[in-house]
Amino acid sequence: MSEERKIICINTDILPGNEISPSLELNKEYNLIDIYTCECGEKHYNVGLKMEVNYVRCYKCEEELPDTNHWCHSSRFNKD
């Protein structure tokens, strides 16, 4: 990603069917560092969270995402 953007967390709830959620703070502004698009087309955001679990999978297609950081589902943040 060439230009850093600011995004605001709007959802910290555990997504239905999951056991955990990323350690985000509601209404906090985060730097959008990178976006990963998985095989189903879902976007996952890198906002600089340290990986605290063994793996993260896409909520829709269950693709295992790269383990470089804790990827967050795009529904957790405001849209442009």
C-alpha positions in Angstrom: 0.0 0.0 0.0 1.6 3.2 -1.1 -0.3 5.8 1.0 -1.1 5.3 4.7 -4.8 5.9 5.6 -6.5 6.4 8.9 -9.6 4.2 9.7 -11.8 4.1 12.8 -12.9 0.9 14.5 -16.7 0.6 14.6 -17.0 -3.1 15.7 -15.1 -5.0 18.4 -17.6 -7.8 18.8 -16.7 -11.4 18.2 -18.0 -12.3 14.8 -20.7 -15.0 14.9 -19.1 -18.5 15.1 -15.7 -17.3 16.2 -14.3 -17.7 19.7 -12.0 -14.6 19.8 -11.7 -11.2 18.2 -8.7 -8.9 17.6 -7.8 -6.6 20.4 -9.2 -3.4 18.9 -10.6 -0.4 20.8 -14.0 0.9 19.7 -13.9 4.4 18.0 -10.1 4.4 18.0 -8.3 5.6 14.9 -5.9 3.1 13.4 -3.3 3.4 10.6 -4.3 1.1 7.7 -0.8 -0.3 6.9 -1.8 -3.0 4.3 -4.8 -4.8 2.8 -4.8 -8.5 2.0 -7.5 -9.8 -0.4 -8.1 -13.5 0.0 -9.3 -16.0 -2.6 -13.0 -15.1 -2.1 -12.3 -11.4 -2.6 -12.8 -10.4 1.1 -10.5 -7.6 2.3 -8.5 -8.0 5.5 -6.8 -5.0 7.1 -3.4 -4.8 8.8 -3.6 -2.1 11.5 -0.4 -3.1 13.3 -1.8 -5.6 15.7 0.7 -8.2 16.9 -0.3 -11.8 16.1 -1.5 -13.3 19.4 -2.9 -16.5 17.9 -1.5 -19.3 15.8 -3.4 -18.3 12.7 -6.2 -16.1 11.3 -8.6 -17.4 8.7 -11.0 -15.5 6.4 -14.5 -15.4 7.9 -16.1 -16.3 4.6 -13.8 -18.8 2.7 -11.6 -19.9 5.6 -8.3 -19.2 3.8 -5.5 -19.1 6.2 -4.1 -15.5 6.1 -0.4 -14.7 6.1 1.0 -14.8 9.7 3.0 -11.5 9.4 0.4 -9.7 11.7 -3.1 -10.1 13.0 -5.4 -9.4 10.0 -8.7 -7.8 10.8 -12.0 -8.2 8.9 -12.9 -5.0 7.0 -16.4 -4.9 8.7 -14.6 -3.8 11.9 -13.8 -0.4 10.4 -15.5 2.6 8.9 -15.9 2.7 5.1 -14.9 5.6 2.9 
